[in-house]
Structures are given as structure tokens and as C-alpha cells.
Amino acid sequence: MRDGEAVLTDGPYIEGTEIANGFYVITTDDRDSAIRLASQIPASAVQLRQLTGVSGF
């Protein structure tokens, strides 16, 4: 509520039309292989996360 009126937003983040997000799901045998693949992604930052309950990295 703001000044007695309901305020609606699209989500918990500020509106931005310049932001592009996405993710890749890759299968590798180990972390080093995942790092080599991730180093080929043209982005300023990449996070590697292992999926729970999945073999490999």
C-alpha cells in the first residue's frame, strides 16, 4: 500500500528491460570439465552448480 492505494509489481526485483538472464544445463564427468565448458560462455560472470541427485558434475 502506498498513499492508501495498492501497488502492484511484477516481482521482487526492480523493472529492467536491459537485463538478460538464462541458464545452461550441461553434463560433464567432473568439475574441471565444467569449468572448461563455462569458460567458453561469453558473459561477465558464470556460476557453476551441481544438481542434487545427478551423477557427474
PDB file of N, CA, C and O in Angstrom:
ATOM      1  N   MET A   1       0.843  -1.173   0.000  1.00  0.00           N
ATOM      2  CA  MET A   1       0.000   0.000   0.000  1.00  0.00           C
ATOM      3  C   MET A   1       0.888   1.237   0.000  1.00  0.00           C
ATOM      4  O   MET A   1       1.875   1.314   0.733  1.00  0.00           O
ATOM      5  N   ARG A   2       0.530   2.169  -0.809  1.00  0.00           N
ATOM      6  CA  ARG A   2       1.223   3.450  -0.843  1.00  0.00           C
ATOM      7  C   ARG A   2       0.164   4.541  -0.972  1.00  0.00           C
ATOM      8  O   ARG A   2      -0.626   4.544  -1.916  1.00  0.00           O
ATOM      9  N   ASP A   3       0.158   5.446  -0.032  1.00  0.00           N
ATOM     10  CA  ASP A   3      -0.839   6.528  -0.004  1.00  0.00           C
ATOM     11  C   ASP A   3      -2.258   5.986  -0.077  1.00  0.00           C
ATOM     12  O   ASP A   3      -3.124   6.573  -0.726  1.00  0.00           O
ATOM     13  N   GLY A   4      -2.493   4.858   0.596  1.00  0.00           N
ATOM     14  CA  GLY A   4      -3.827   4.285   0.649  1.00  0.00           C
ATOM     15  C   GLY A   4      -4.236   3.487  -0.576  1.00  0.00           C
ATOM     16  O   GLY A   4      -5.376   3.027  -0.651  1.00  0.00           O
ATOM     17  N   GLU A   5      -3.341   3.309  -1.537  1.00  0.00           N
ATOM     18  CA  GLU A   5      -3.664   2.543  -2.742  1.00  0.00           C
ATOM     19  C   GLU A   5      -2.721   1.350  -2.882  1.00  0.00           C
ATOM     20  O   GLU A   5      -1.549   1.419  -2.515  1.00  0.00           O
ATOM     21  N   ALA A   6      -3.257   0.262  -3.419  1.00  0.00           N
ATOM     22  CA  ALA A   6      -2.448  -0.937  -3.629  1.00  0.00           C
ATOM     23  C   ALA A   6      -1.434  -0.690  -4.736  1.00  0.00           C
ATOM     24  O   ALA A   6      -1.752  -0.090  -5.763  1.00  0.00           O
ATOM     25  N   VAL A   7      -0.202  -1.162  -4.515  1.00  0.00           N
ATOM     26  CA  VAL A   7       0.860  -1.039  -5.506  1.00  0.00           C
ATOM     27  C   VAL A   7       1.210  -2.444  -5.976  1.00  0.00           C
ATOM     28  O   VAL A   7       1.470  -3.326  -5.157  1.00  0.00           O
ATOM     29  N   LEU A   8       1.218  -2.658  -7.279  1.00  0.00           N
ATOM     30  CA  LEU A   8       1.499  -3.965  -7.858  1.00  0.00           C
ATOM     31  C   LEU A   8       2.814  -3.919  -8.611  1.00  0.00           C
ATOM     32  O   LEU A   8       3.049  -3.013  -9.411  1.00  0.00           O
ATOM     33  N   THR A   9       3.679  -4.907  -8.351  1.00  0.00           N
ATOM     34  CA  THR A   9       4.928  -5.035  -9.096  1.00  0.00           C
ATOM     35  C   THR A   9       4.970  -6.423  -9.722  1.00  0.00           C
ATOM     36  O   THR A   9       4.250  -7.326  -9.293  1.00  0.00           O
ATOM     37  N   ASP A  10       5.809  -6.590 -10.730  1.00  0.00           N
ATOM     38  CA  ASP A  10       5.924  -7.877 -11.415  1.00  0.00           C
ATOM     39  C   ASP A  10       6.697  -8.908 -10.607  1.00  0.00           C
ATOM     40  O   ASP A  10       6.628 -10.098 -10.913  1.00  0.00           O
ATOM     41  N   GLY A  11       7.420  -8.490  -9.599  1.00  0.00           N
ATOM     42  CA  GLY A  11       8.198  -9.423  -8.801  1.00  0.00           C
ATOM     43  C   GLY A  11       9.017  -8.686  -7.770  1.00  0.00           C
ATOM     44  O   GLY A  11       8.846  -7.481  -7.584  1.00  0.00           O
ATOM     45  N   PRO A  12       9.902  -9.391  -7.101  1.00  0.00           N
ATOM     46  CA  PRO A  12      10.696  -8.768  -6.048  1.00  0.00           C
ATOM     47  C   PRO A  12      11.844  -7.912  -6.570  1.00  0.00           C
ATOM     48  O   PRO A  12      12.567  -7.305  -5.780  1.00  0.00           O
ATOM     49  N   TYR A  13      12.021  -7.856  -7.887  1.00  0.00           N
ATOM     50  CA  TYR A  13      13.149  -7.133  -8.465  1.00  0.00           C
ATOM     51  C   TYR A  13      12.670  -5.864  -9.149  1.00  0.00           C
ATOM     52  O   TYR A  13      11.513  -5.763  -9.558  1.00  0.00           O
ATOM     53  N   ILE A  14      13.562  -4.907  -9.268  1.00  0.00           N
ATOM     54  CA  ILE A  14      13.212  -3.683  -9.969  1.00  0.00           C
ATOM     55  C   ILE A  14      13.008  -3.986 -11.446  1.00  0.00           C
ATOM     56  O   ILE A  14      13.598  -4.922 -11.986  1.00  0.00           O
ATOM     57  N   GLU A  15      12.169  -3.190 -12.089  1.00  0.00           N
ATOM     58  CA  GLU A  15      11.903  -3.414 -13.506  1.00  0.00           C
ATOM     59  C   GLU A  15      13.119  -3.036 -14.324  1.00  0.00           C
ATOM     60  O   GLU A  15      13.707  -1.974 -14.122  1.00  0.00           O
ATOM     61  N   GLY A  16      13.486  -3.880 -15.223  1.00  0.00           N
ATOM     62  CA  GLY A  16      14.626  -3.600 -16.085  1.00  0.00           C
ATOM     63  C   GLY A  16      14.440  -4.275 -17.424  1.00  0.00           C
ATOM     64  O   GLY A  16      14.202  -5.481 -17.485  1.00  0.00           O
ATOM     65  N   THR A  17      14.543  -3.529 -18.475  1.00  0.00           N
ATOM     66  CA  THR A  17      14.372  -4.114 -19.798  1.00  0.00           C
ATOM     67  C   THR A  17      15.707  -4.415 -20.455  1.00  0.00           C
ATOM     68  O   THR A  17      15.744  -4.986 -21.545  1.00  0.00           O
ATOM     69  N   GLU A  18      16.805  -4.039 -19.811  1.00  0.00           N
ATOM     70  CA  GLU A  18      18.134  -4.234 -20.375  1.00  0.00           C
ATOM     71  C   GLU A  18      18.808  -5.506 -19.870  1.00  0.00           C
ATOM     72  O   GLU A  18      19.914  -5.832 -20.300  1.00  0.00           O
ATOM     73  N   ILE A  19      18.158  -6.219 -18.971  1.00  0.00           N
ATOM     74  CA  ILE A  19      18.777  -7.373 -18.329  1.00  0.00           C
ATOM     75  C   ILE A  19      18.353  -8.651 -19.049  1.00  0.00           C
ATOM     76  O   ILE A  19      17.169  -8.858 -19.318  1.00  0.00           O
ATOM     77  N   ALA A  20      19.322  -9.499 -19.355  1.00  0.00           N
ATOM     78  CA  ALA A  20      19.033 -10.800 -19.956  1.00  0.00           C
ATOM     79  C   ALA A  20      19.641 -11.872 -19.065  1.00  0.00           C
ATOM     80  O   ALA A  20      20.831 -11.825 -18.752  1.00  0.00           O
ATOM     81  N   ASN A  21      18.842 -12.819 -18.664  1.00  0.00           N
ATOM     82  CA  ASN A  21      19.307 -13.918 -17.821  1.00  0.00           C
ATOM     83  C   ASN A  21      18.987 -15.233 -18.509  1.00  0.00           C
ATOM     84  O   ASN A  21      18.132 -15.295 -19.392  1.00  0.00           O
ATOM     85  N   GLY A  22      19.662 -16.250 -18.106  1.00  0.00           N
ATOM     86  CA  GLY A  22      19.394 -17.571 -18.641  1.00  0.00           C
ATOM     87  C   GLY A  22      20.265 -18.590 -17.949  1.00  0.00           C
ATOM     88  O   GLY A  22      21.042 -18.253 -17.056  1.00  0.00           O
ATOM     89  N   PHE A  23      20.137 -19.831 -18.358  1.00  0.00           N
ATOM     90  CA  PHE A  23      20.979 -20.859 -17.770  1.00  0.00           C
ATOM     91  C   PHE A  23      21.211 -21.970 -18.777  1.00  0.00           C
ATOM     92  O   PHE A  23      20.432 -22.162 -19.710  1.00  0.00           O
ATOM     93  N   TYR A  24      22.273 -22.680 -18.571  1.00  0.00           N
ATOM     94  CA  TYR A  24      22.621 -23.859 -19.354  1.00  0.00           C
ATOM     95  C   TYR A  24      22.598 -25.054 -18.416  1.00  0.00           C
ATOM     96  O   TYR A  24      22.992 -24.938 -17.256  1.00  0.00           O
ATOM     97  N   VAL A  25      22.146 -26.189 -18.898  1.00  0.00           N
ATOM     98  CA  VAL A  25      22.273 -27.449 -18.170  1.00  0.00           C
ATOM     99  C   VAL A  25      23.252 -28.288 -18.979  1.00  0.00           C
ATOM    100  O   VAL A  25      22.984 -28.643 -20.127  1.00  0.00           O
ATOM    101  N   ILE A  26      24.384 -28.598 -18.368  1.00  0.00           N
ATOM    102  CA  ILE A  26      25.415 -29.376 -19.053  1.00  0.00           C
ATOM    103  C   ILE A  26      25.698 -30.638 -18.250  1.00  0.00           C
ATOM    104  O   ILE A  26      25.455 -30.685 -17.044  1.00  0.00           O
ATOM    105  N   THR A  27      26.208 -31.646 -18.919  1.00  0.00           N
ATOM    106  CA  THR A  27      26.613 -32.882 -18.255  1.00  0.00           C
ATOM    107  C   THR A  27      28.093 -33.089 -18.523  1.00  0.00           C
ATOM    108  O   THR A  27      28.523 -33.156 -19.674  1.00  0.00           O
ATOM    109  N   THR A  28      28.866 -33.189 -17.454  1.00  0.00           N
ATOM    110  CA  THR A  28      30.296 -33.454 -17.571  1.00  0.00           C
ATOM    111  C   THR A  28      30.676 -34.507 -16.545  1.00  0.00           C
ATOM    112  O   THR A  28      29.899 -34.827 -15.645  1.00  0.00           O
ATOM    113  N   ASP A  29      31.878 -35.039 -16.690  1.00  0.00           N
ATOM    114  CA  ASP A  29      32.347 -36.057 -15.753  1.00  0.00           C
ATOM    115  C   ASP A  29      32.887 -35.461 -14.463  1.00  0.00           C
ATOM    116  O   ASP A  29      32.849 -36.110 -13.417  1.00  0.00           O
ATOM    117  N   ASP A  30      33.392 -34.221 -14.525  1.00  0.00           N
ATOM    118  CA  ASP A  30      33.983 -33.623 -13.333  1.00  0.00           C
ATOM    119  C   ASP A  30      33.914 -32.099 -13.400  1.00  0.00           C
ATOM    120  O   ASP A  30      33.509 -31.513 -14.405  1.00  0.00           O
ATOM    121  N   ARG A  31      34.320 -31.487 -12.305  1.00  0.00           N
ATOM    122  CA  ARG A  31      34.263 -30.027 -12.170  1.00  0.00           C
ATOM    123  C   ARG A  31      35.183 -29.324 -13.163  1.00  0.00           C
ATOM    124  O   ARG A  31      34.815 -28.291 -13.722  1.00  0.00           O
ATOM    125  N   ASP A  32      36.371 -29.872 -13.387  1.00  0.00           N
ATOM    126  CA  ASP A  32      37.313 -29.245 -14.323  1.00  0.00           C
ATOM    127  C   ASP A  32      36.737 -29.174 -15.740  1.00  0.00           C
ATOM    128  O   ASP A  32      36.923 -28.176 -16.437  1.00  0.00           O
ATOM    129  N   SER A  33      36.046 -30.216 -16.158  1.00  0.00           N
ATOM    130  CA  SER A  33      35.404 -30.204 -17.478  1.00  0.00           C
ATOM    131  C   SER A  33      34.305 -29.147 -17.538  1.00  0.00           C
ATOM    132  O   SER A  33      34.140 -28.471 -18.553  1.00  0.00           O
ATOM    133  N   ALA A  34      33.561 -29.009 -16.454  1.00  0.00           N
ATOM    134  CA  ALA A  34      32.510 -27.986 -16.395  1.00  0.00           C
ATOM    135  C   ALA A  34      33.111 -26.590 -16.475  1.00  0.00           C
ATOM    136  O   ALA A  34      32.554 -25.711 -17.133  1.00  0.00           O
ATOM    137  N   ILE A  35      34.241 -26.381 -15.811  1.00  0.00           N
ATOM    138  CA  ILE A  35      34.919 -25.075 -15.857  1.00  0.00           C
ATOM    139  C   ILE A  35      35.398 -24.780 -17.272  1.00  0.00           C
ATOM    140  O   ILE A  35      35.267 -23.651 -17.744  1.00  0.00           O
ATOM    141  N   ARG A  36      35.948 -25.776 -17.951  1.00  0.00           N
ATOM    142  CA  ARG A  36      36.398 -25.570 -19.337  1.00  0.00           C
ATOM    143  C   ARG A  36      35.230 -25.182 -20.244  1.00  0.00           C
ATOM    144  O   ARG A  36      35.361 -24.282 -21.072  1.00  0.00           O
ATOM    145  N   LEU A  37      34.100 -25.853 -20.091  1.00  0.00           N
ATOM    146  CA  LEU A  37      32.923 -25.502 -20.889  1.00  0.00           C
ATOM    147  C   LEU A  37      32.414 -24.103 -20.540  1.00  0.00           C
ATOM    148  O   LEU A  37      32.085 -23.319 -21.430  1.00  0.00           O
ATOM    149  N   ALA A  38      32.351 -23.795 -19.260  1.00  0.00           N
ATOM    150  CA  ALA A  38      31.842 -22.486 -18.825  1.00  0.00           C
ATOM    151  C   ALA A  38      32.734 -21.351 -19.291  1.00  0.00           C
ATOM    152  O   ALA A  38      32.254 -20.239 -19.513  1.00  0.00           O
ATOM    153  N   SER A  39      34.019 -21.613 -19.442  1.00  0.00           N
ATOM    154  CA  SER A  39      34.936 -20.555 -19.878  1.00  0.00           C
ATOM    155  C   SER A  39      34.675 -20.127 -21.320  1.00  0.00           C
ATOM    156  O   SER A  39      35.172 -19.088 -21.753  1.00  0.00           O
ATOM    157  N   GLN A  40      33.909 -20.906 -22.058  1.00  0.00           N
ATOM    158  CA  GLN A  40      33.578 -20.572 -23.443  1.00  0.00           C
ATOM    159  C   GLN A  40      32.308 -19.728 -23.559  1.00  0.00           C
ATOM    160  O   GLN A  40      31.962 -19.283 -24.654  1.00  0.00           O
ATOM    161  N   ILE A  41      31.614 -19.504 -22.448  1.00  0.00           N
ATOM    162  CA  ILE A  41      30.371 -18.728 -22.461  1.00  0.00           C
ATOM    163  C   ILE A  41      30.721 -17.245 -22.404  1.00  0.00           C
ATOM    164  O   ILE A  41      31.378 -16.803 -21.462  1.00  0.00           O
ATOM    165  N   PRO A  42      30.289 -16.469 -23.402  1.00  0.00           N
ATOM    166  CA  PRO A  42      30.635 -15.041 -23.436  1.00  0.00           C
ATOM    167  C   PRO A  42      29.773 -14.225 -22.470  1.00  0.00           C
ATOM    168  O   PRO A  42      28.779 -13.622 -22.872  1.00  0.00           O
ATOM    169  N   ALA A  43      30.160 -14.214 -21.208  1.00  0.00           N
ATOM    170  CA  ALA A  43      29.422 -13.457 -20.193  1.00  0.00           C
ATOM    171  C   ALA A  43      30.410 -12.910 -19.182  1.00  0.00           C
ATOM    172  O   ALA A  43      31.555 -13.357 -19.111  1.00  0.00           O
ATOM    173  N   SER A  44      29.968 -11.961 -18.417  1.00  0.00           N
ATOM    174  CA  SER A  44      30.867 -11.381 -17.422  1.00  0.00           C
ATOM    175  C   SER A  44      31.006 -12.272 -16.194  1.00  0.00           C
ATOM    176  O   SER A  44      32.035 -12.235 -15.519  1.00  0.00           O
ATOM    177  N   ALA A  45      29.990 -13.067 -15.897  1.00  0.00           N
ATOM    178  CA  ALA A  45      30.054 -13.947 -14.730  1.00  0.00           C
ATOM    179  C   ALA A  45      29.268 -15.220 -15.013  1.00  0.00           C
ATOM    180  O   ALA A  45      28.202 -15.179 -15.626  1.00  0.00           O
ATOM    181  N   VAL A  46      29.797 -16.337 -14.568  1.00  0.00           N
ATOM    182  CA  VAL A  46      29.132 -17.629 -14.724  1.00  0.00           C
ATOM    183  C   VAL A  46      29.213 -18.343 -13.391  1.00  0.00           C
ATOM    184  O   VAL A  46      30.272 -18.374 -12.764  1.00  0.00           O
ATOM    185  N   GLN A  47      28.100 -18.918 -12.954  1.00  0.00           N
ATOM    186  CA  GLN A  47      28.090 -19.714 -11.731  1.00  0.00           C
ATOM    187  C   GLN A  47      27.921 -21.177 -12.118  1.00  0.00           C
ATOM    188  O   GLN A  47      27.080 -21.512 -12.952  1.00  0.00           O
ATOM    189  N   LEU A  48      28.715 -22.038 -11.516  1.00  0.00           N
ATOM    190  CA  LEU A  48      28.574 -23.480 -11.718  1.00  0.00           C
ATOM    191  C   LEU A  48      27.914 -24.068 -10.484  1.00  0.00           C
ATOM    192  O   LEU A  48      28.345 -23.819  -9.358  1.00  0.00           O
ATOM    193  N   ARG A  49      26.874 -24.845 -10.703  1.00  0.00           N
ATOM    194  CA  ARG A  49      26.192 -25.502  -9.588  1.00  0.00           C
ATOM    195  C   ARG A  49      25.892 -26.944  -9.977  1.00  0.00           C
ATOM    196  O   ARG A  49      25.375 -27.222 -11.059  1.00  0.00           O
ATOM    197  N   GLN A  50      26.224 -27.837  -9.083  1.00  0.00           N
ATOM    198  CA  GLN A  50      25.952 -29.249  -9.320  1.00  0.00           C
ATOM    199  C   GLN A  50      24.515 -29.546  -8.913  1.00  0.00           C
ATOM    200  O   GLN A  50      24.066 -29.121  -7.849  1.00  0.00           O
ATOM    201  N   LEU A  51      23.795 -30.274  -9.759  1.00  0.00           N
ATOM    202  CA  LEU A  51      22.423 -30.646  -9.444  1.00  0.00           C
ATOM    203  C   LEU A  51      22.418 -31.787  -8.435  1.00  0.00           C
ATOM    204  O   LEU A  51      23.210 -32.722  -8.549  1.00  0.00           O
ATOM    205  N   THR A  52      21.552 -31.713  -7.475  1.00  0.00           N
ATOM    206  CA  THR A  52      21.428 -32.742  -6.456  1.00  0.00           C
ATOM    207  C   THR A  52      20.773 -33.983  -7.050  1.00  0.00           C
ATOM    208  O   THR A  52      19.782 -33.891  -7.773  1.00  0.00           O
ATOM    209  N   GLY A  53      21.329 -35.123  -6.741  1.00  0.00           N
ATOM    210  CA  GLY A  53      20.755 -36.375  -7.195  1.00  0.00           C
ATOM    211  C   GLY A  53      21.112 -36.747  -8.622  1.00  0.00           C
ATOM    212  O   GLY A  53      20.494 -37.639  -9.202  1.00  0.00           O
ATOM    213  N   VAL A  54      22.105 -36.072  -9.196  1.00  0.00           N
ATOM    214  CA  VAL A  54      22.529 -36.349 -10.565  1.00  0.00           C
ATOM    215  C   VAL A  54      23.987 -36.770 -10.527  1.00  0.00           C
ATOM    216  O   VAL A  54      24.805 -36.114  -9.882  1.00  0.00           O
ATOM    217  N   SER A  55      24.324 -37.865 -11.217  1.00  0.00           N
ATOM    218  CA  SER A  55      25.718 -38.294 -11.227  1.00  0.00           C
ATOM    219  C   SER A  55      26.544 -37.390 -12.125  1.00  0.00           C
ATOM    220  O   SER A  55      25.997 -36.709 -12.992  1.00  0.00           O
ATOM    221  N   GLY A  56      27.844 -37.377 -11.928  1.00  0.00           N
ATOM    222  CA  GLY A  56      28.725 -36.472 -12.662  1.00  0.00           C
ATOM    223  C   GLY A  56      28.695 -35.098 -12.021  1.00  0.00           C
ATOM    224  O   GLY A  56      28.204 -34.929 -10.905  1.00  0.00           O
ATOM    225  N   PHE A  57      29.217 -34.134 -12.729  1.00  0.00           N
ATOM    226  CA  PHE A  57      29.195 -32.777 -12.189  1.00  0.00           C
ATOM    227  C   PHE A  57      28.254 -31.953 -12.999  1.00  0.00           C
ATOM    228  O   PHE A  57      28.075 -30.767 -12.722  1.00  0.00           O
TER     229      PHE A  57
END
